């Protein structure tokens, strides 16, 4: 099944020109692995660059270049697939190994999150979220923007049901709650503009208490 919701065109442009930060690039790469339409669009956006490269006169390839590239590539072990997490191999290769992911349960919700990439302290981050079937991720507010995509299963967000490959954005300052598919639950990949997601209500009180204890 093809994704129905896609990243905005300026995000694909940022990807094509190399302007995307690491969390955004990995999130877009994951969407592209599910979406032939956006992959075609990225191909179209990068075509002028390709034409430019083609116009550069051909230089002879330095002796031993391919051998060096091959030796370098074969020194890296291929990433192992992580059970239940359909991240493309190219994305897994840039992440710390799954054993190093530190999972944090979201109190009383049947959900857990792990930060995979941190761009800079206080900057944006890339998170993996797992929700059990029917789990509710409590209402929370984002000081910065949030972009996400469904990796497996499905999720209800603001009246829409998002399925595998679907892209979603929540503007800075917005708040929402999520409910996972009743049968399959949900895996999602999320880029937070600012990592400090604030839970509201009594879970917010618990979150603030936990953060005081962890310092
Ligand atoms: Zn797409």
Boltz pocket constraint, residues with backbone or C-beta under 6 A from the ligand:
constraints:
  - pocket:
      binder: B
      contacts: [[A, 3], [A, 5], [A, 6], [A, 7], [A, 31], [A, 35], [A, 37], [A, 38], [A, 39], [A, 165]]
      max_distance: 6.0
